[in-house]
Amino acid sequence: MGKFLQLEPGAVRRLLVRSANWIGDAVMTTPALKAVRELFCNAEITILAKPLVAPLFEHSPRVDQVFIYDGEGRHRGISGKLRLAAELSKEGFDAALLFQNAFEAAFITAAARIPVRIGFNTDARGLLLTHPVKNPARFKQGHHADYYLGILRGLGFEVSNSGLELYVGDCDRRSARGILERKGLAGKRLLGISPGATFGPAKQWYPERYAELVDRFCVRDNWGAVILGGPGDLGTAEKIARAADTPVVNLCGSTSVGEAIALVEKCDLFVTNDSGLMHVAAALDVPLVAIFGSTNPVATGPLGEKSRVVQVKLPCNPCLKPECPYGHL
């Protein structure tokens, strides 16, 4: 039994939850966030999130407030982190639960003098946590969604993985509908593709293969096709658009995160690398094909019931390397 069980969840009035920093990781925390909401049913829950992932929680019934951690702006650097800690200290949080594993997550909540600070005992931050949770090997062997649930399990709570979840705002749905209408895709069955992956080229399927896929659906079956991703995916998306024999709408870097989520929800099929939008599609129960390279689908594969994983069987994968030294990928 962890020390945390000496504090009744019902006694926590205000709880701060620190989100993971990347879209895919943040989506994979949603089963744990749902469990947190059920355990702390009387608490006001605020999620501390960077701007990239904050839209994932804006419409979630699991949180009451989203607090922006502007790491590239007012909260940048040591002085910015101290400013953030001062802002948090004024909120009167009783406890903080850290899904983000870095040292700075514990440092900020300790500097904010939040009395109860819960998280994995990683990154040399154990002394900054009042309730450090050991990170046994079994937490690393399963899916990352269960890894985040492991924080609660490590404290003695019995929680289960109820699946990923995302809530799409009506405003984003209207915006997505307008985008599709302006691009001439309204009323068509929609193929969505997400060809990017920040990890490295060993996670990325070839642009010309994506182009062939687009042609098969759009020429043969008269589907529409959209490419979704961030500004960093624009070059790959342009290669796909040039290689395809049929027009494909490239929206990389031109939508908000909320709009991208709503566009994924509109897709009849989503084909993607191991990416953040892969987890978005899985959470929205969109039919999904995920193409894996050097990473491990057991750990980070899509959890949706309509999801399928494709991976070339090699004796060396998953090697988790960003680039394949043998030219396999």
C-alpha distance (Angstrom), angle and dihedral (degrees) to the residues before:
residue distance angle dihedral
M1 . . .
G2 3.78 . .
K3 3.76 123.0 .
F4 3.77 88.1 -110.9
L5 3.81 90.8 75.8
Q6 3.81 87.2 68.5
L7 3.79 85.6 69.2
E8 3.78 112.7 66.2
P9 3.83 112.3 -133.3
G10 3.79 87.4 -133.9
A11 3.80 89.2 62.7
V12 3.81 92.6 61.9
R13 3.79 109.1 95.1
R14 3.80 100.0 173.2
L15 3.80 122.7 27.2
L16 3.80 126.8 -174.7
V17 3.81 117.2 -154.6
R18 3.81 117.4 -166.4
S19 3.79 110.4 -145.4
A20 3.78 126.8 -142.5
N21 3.80 113.1 -101.5
W22 3.82 103.6 -124.8
I23 3.79 128.7 65.6
G24 3.80 96.5 -120.3
D25 3.80 93.6 45.4
A26 3.80 91.5 46.6
V27 3.82 91.7 51.9
M28 3.80 89.2 50.1
T29 3.82 89.7 56.9
T30 3.81 92.0 60.8
P31 3.83 96.4 91.5
A32 3.80 88.6 52.8
L33 3.80 91.5 45.2
K34 3.80 89.9 53.3
A35 3.81 89.2 50.8
V36 3.81 89.9 49.7
R37 3.81 90.0 52.9
E38 3.81 90.9 51.2
L39 3.81 93.5 47.1
F40 3.80 95.3 45.0
C41 3.78 95.1 39.0
N42 3.81 94.0 153.3
A43 3.80 97.2 45.7
E44 3.77 129.7 98.2
I45 3.80 103.1 -124.1
T46 3.79 121.4 -152.2
I47 3.79 120.4 -174.1
L48 3.79 118.2 -149.2
A49 3.79 107.0 -148.0
K50 3.77 140.2 162.3
P51 3.82 116.6 -116.1
L52 3.81 93.5 -101.3
V53 3.81 94.1 61.8
A54 3.81 102.1 26.1
P55 3.85 92.6 91.9
L56 3.81 89.1 61.9
F57 3.80 89.2 69.0
E58 3.81 103.7 34.3
H59 3.81 93.6 96.8
S60 3.80 98.9 30.0
P61 3.81 116.9 123.2
R62 3.81 87.2 -150.6
V63 3.81 93.1 74.8
D64 3.78 133.8 48.4
Q65 3.78 98.9 -161.1
V66 3.81 139.8 15.3
F67 3.81 114.9 -143.1
I68 3.81 112.9 -162.8
Y69 3.80 118.6 -132.6
D70 3.80 100.4 -157.4
G71 3.79 97.8 -162.5
E72 3.81 93.3 168.8
G73 3.79 94.6 45.9
R74 3.79 134.2 25.1
H75 3.81 92.9 -3.2
R76 3.79 96.5 48.4
G77 3.80 120.5 129.2
I78 3.80 128.6 -4.2
S79 3.80 93.6 -51.8
G80 3.79 89.9 50.6
K81 3.80 92.6 50.6
L82 3.79 89.8 50.7
R83 3.80 88.6 49.4
L84 3.80 89.4 51.9
A85 3.81 90.7 48.7
A86 3.80 90.0 51.9
E87 3.80 90.6 50.3
L88 3.80 91.6 49.6
S89 3.80 92.5 47.3
K90 3.81 89.2 62.2
E91 3.81 91.2 57.3
G92 3.80 95.1 70.4
F93 3.80 98.4 -130.6
D94 3.80 115.8 -177.0
A95 3.80 94.8 -162.2
A96 3.80 142.7 6.6
L97 3.79 127.2 -150.8
L98 3.79 116.2 -162.5
F99 3.79 120.7 -149.9
Q100 3.80 87.7 166.9
N101 3.79 108.9 82.5
A102 3.80 102.9 -157.4
F103 3.79 124.7 114.2
E104 3.79 91.4 -117.1
A105 3.82 92.2 61.8
A106 3.80 89.8 61.3
F107 3.81 92.4 39.7
I108 3.80 93.4 55.4
T109 3.81 94.9 49.1
A110 3.81 91.5 45.0
A111 3.80 90.6 49.5
A112 3.81 87.7 49.5
R113 3.83 87.6 56.1
I114 3.77 93.8 -127.8
P115 3.82 100.9 171.5
V116 3.82 99.4 -140.4
R117 3.83 117.2 43.4
I118 3.80 118.5 179.6
G119 3.79 129.5 -173.8
F120 3.77 147.0 109.1
N121 3.79 114.7 -56.5
T122 3.81 93.5 -118.3
D123 3.79 137.6 125.0
A124 3.83 93.5 33.8
R125 3.79 91.7 -71.0
G126 3.80 100.4 120.3
L127 3.80 94.1 111.5
L128 3.80 90.6 55.9
L129 3.82 93.0 55.3
T130 3.78 122.4 78.0
H131 3.80 89.7 -160.9
P132 3.81 108.8 31.2
V133 3.79 113.9 -176.6
K134 3.78 118.7 -148.1
N135 3.78 113.6 -120.7
P136 3.83 103.4 -139.0
A137 3.78 121.7 -168.7
R138 3.82 92.3 -107.4
F139 3.82 90.1 67.2
K140 3.81 88.9 59.2
Q141 3.79 96.5 47.8
G142 3.79 98.2 65.2
H143 3.77 134.9 51.0
H144 3.79 119.3 -49.1
A145 3.80 90.3 -120.0
D146 3.80 87.5 64.0
Y147 3.79 89.5 44.3
Y148 3.80 89.9 63.4
L149 3.80 91.0 44.9
G150 3.80 84.9 54.6
I151 3.80 89.7 75.8
L152 3.80 89.8 64.7
R153 3.79 93.6 39.0
G154 3.78 90.1 50.9
L155 3.79 88.1 58.9
G156 3.78 91.7 54.4
F157 3.79 99.7 -99.1
E158 3.80 118.6 137.4
V159 3.79 106.2 -133.2
S160 3.79 132.6 157.6
N161 3.78 134.9 -151.1
S162 3.80 104.0 -105.4
G163 3.81 93.3 177.3
L164 3.78 137.4 -97.1
E165 3.78 119.8 -57.0
L166 3.79 137.9 -171.9
Y167 3.78 131.1 177.1
V168 3.80 119.4 -147.6
G169 3.79 120.5 -149.5
D170 3.81 120.8 -125.6
C171 3.81 90.2 -127.8
D172 3.81 91.1 56.3
R173 3.80 90.5 47.0
R174 3.80 90.8 53.4
S175 3.78 90.8 47.4
A176 3.82 92.1 49.5
R177 3.79 90.6 49.3
G178 3.79 89.9 51.6
I179 3.81 92.2 49.6
L180 3.80 91.6 52.7
E181 3.81 91.6 47.5
R182 3.81 92.5 51.0
K183 3.80 90.9 48.5
G184 3.80 92.6 51.0
L185 3.80 94.2 -112.8
A186 3.80 99.9 114.0
G187 3.79 111.4 125.6
K188 3.80 94.8 14.5
R189 3.77 125.8 113.9
L190 3.77 105.0 -105.5
L191 3.80 132.1 -134.0
G192 3.78 113.2 -164.5
I193 3.77 122.6 -165.6
S194 3.79 130.9 -172.2
P195 3.81 108.0 -167.9
G196 3.78 99.1 170.8
A197 3.79 131.8 94.7
T198 3.79 122.3 173.4
F199 3.82 92.4 -154.6
G200 3.81 95.1 74.2
P201 3.81 145.8 -83.2
A202 3.82 93.8 -64.9
K203 3.82 86.7 73.2
Q204 3.80 95.2 48.8
W205 3.79 127.3 91.4
Y206 3.80 114.8 -142.1
P207 3.84 116.9 -84.2
E208 3.81 92.0 -133.0
R209 3.81 90.0 56.3
Y210 3.79 90.4 53.2
A211 3.81 88.0 50.0
E212 3.81 90.6 53.5
L213 3.80 89.2 50.4
V214 3.80 91.5 51.4
D215 3.80 91.2 51.1
R216 3.80 93.2 49.9
F217 3.79 92.8 54.8
C218 3.79 99.9 34.9
V219 3.81 100.6 40.7
R220 3.78 99.0 36.9
D221 3.79 101.0 34.9
N222 3.82 103.1 20.5
W223 3.80 95.5 -120.5
G224 3.77 123.4 156.4
A225 3.81 120.0 -123.1
V226 3.80 133.0 -150.8
I227 3.79 130.1 -175.5
L228 3.80 113.9 -145.8
G229 3.78 130.8 -168.7
G230 3.76 144.9 95.0
P231 3.81 131.5 -64.9
G232 3.81 90.0 -86.1
D233 3.81 89.9 62.2
L234 3.79 94.4 55.0
G235 3.81 95.8 96.7
T236 3.80 93.5 51.7
A237 3.80 90.8 45.6
E238 3.80 91.3 52.2
K239 3.81 90.2 52.8
I240 3.80 89.6 53.7
A241 3.79 92.6 47.8
R242 3.81 91.8 50.1
A243 3.81 93.5 47.2
A244 3.81 95.4 48.2
D245 3.81 118.9 92.3
T246 3.78 91.5 -147.7
P247 3.82 129.1 54.7
V248 3.79 115.2 -88.6
V249 3.79 123.6 -172.3
N250 3.80 111.5 -123.9
L251 3.81 110.0 -155.1
C252 3.81 98.3 163.0
G253 3.78 109.8 139.4
S254 3.81 93.6 -0.1
T255 3.80 100.7 90.6
S256 3.76 134.8 62.5
V257 3.79 118.2 -113.7
G258 3.80 89.4 -106.0
E259 3.80 91.8 51.8
A260 3.81 91.2 47.9
I261 3.80 89.9 53.1
A262 3.81 91.0 49.7
L263 3.82 90.7 48.5
V264 3.81 90.9 51.4
E265 3.80 87.7 52.5
K266 3.83 88.6 55.8
C267 3.81 93.7 55.8
D268 3.79 121.7 107.1
L269 3.81 88.7 -159.5
F270 3.79 130.4 12.6
V271 3.81 121.2 -161.6
T272 3.77 116.8 -171.6
N273 3.75 149.6 151.5
D274 3.80 119.5 -113.4
S275 3.79 92.5 -66.4
G276 3.77 143.2 136.2
L277 3.80 92.6 -97.0
M278 3.81 88.4 54.0
H279 3.80 88.1 66.3
V280 3.81 90.6 43.8
A281 3.81 90.2 56.0
A282 3.80 91.3 46.6
A283 3.81 91.6 50.5
L284 3.82 90.3 50.4
D285 3.82 91.3 48.7
V286 3.81 92.1 -121.3
P287 3.84 114.7 160.1
L288 3.77 102.0 -96.9
V289 3.80 141.5 -173.9
A290 3.80 113.1 -166.3
I291 3.79 118.9 -163.6
F292 3.80 113.0 -152.0
G293 3.78 128.1 -164.7
S294 3.79 122.6 166.6
T295 3.80 97.7 -10.7
N296 3.79 128.3 87.6
P297 3.82 119.2 -106.0
V298 3.80 89.6 -164.3
A299 3.80 87.9 66.3
T300 3.80 103.7 31.5
G301 3.80 106.4 12.9
P302 3.81 121.9 129.9
L303 3.80 114.6 -84.7
G304 3.80 99.1 -158.0
E305 3.80 119.3 119.8
K306 3.81 89.6 -128.2
S307 3.81 93.6 50.7
R308 3.79 126.8 111.1
V309 3.80 128.3 -173.8
V310 3.80 124.5 -144.9
Q311 3.80 117.9 -166.1
V312 3.79 131.9 160.4
K313 3.79 109.1 -120.0
L314 3.80 107.9 -121.3
P315 3.81 128.6 163.7
C316 3.79 90.1 -126.8
N317 3.78 102.5 50.1
P318 2.90 138.8 133.8
C319 3.81 86.2 39.8
L320 3.83 93.2 146.5
K321 3.80 90.9 -140.3
P322 3.82 118.4 145.1
E323 3.81 91.2 -138.8
C324 3.80 127.3 32.5
P325 3.83 109.5 -123.8
Y326 3.82 90.7 -159.7
G327 3.79 99.8 49.1
H328 3.81 94.1 -115.6
L329 3.79 93.0 128.8
